[in-house]
Amino acid sequence: MRIDNNLGAMIGSALQIQESASNIAKVANTLGDGEFQEYAGDIASELVAQIPEIVAYNAQAKSIEVQSIAMERLLDLKA
């Protein structure tokens, strides 16, 4: 069992979440100017876009946890 694939996927998800958060911050900064009020929908779409990445990140973390437990059990059986 290797966790490097899971770690790579977690890093990818974290980068997507960070990019989405950056986009939200950009939109939020422009909303202060009345001229850019039409971008309010962009915040909602960016927040919704984060959901699959958060779920994927949590799934990869759980997979690493399960792999760790399985490895511990295998080592216990060997001992």
Secondary structure, DSSP 8 states (H G I E B T S, - for coil): --SHHHHHHHHHHHHHHHHHHHHHHHHHHHHTSGGGGGGHHHHHHHHHHHHHHHHHHHHHHHHHHHHHHHHHHHHHHH-
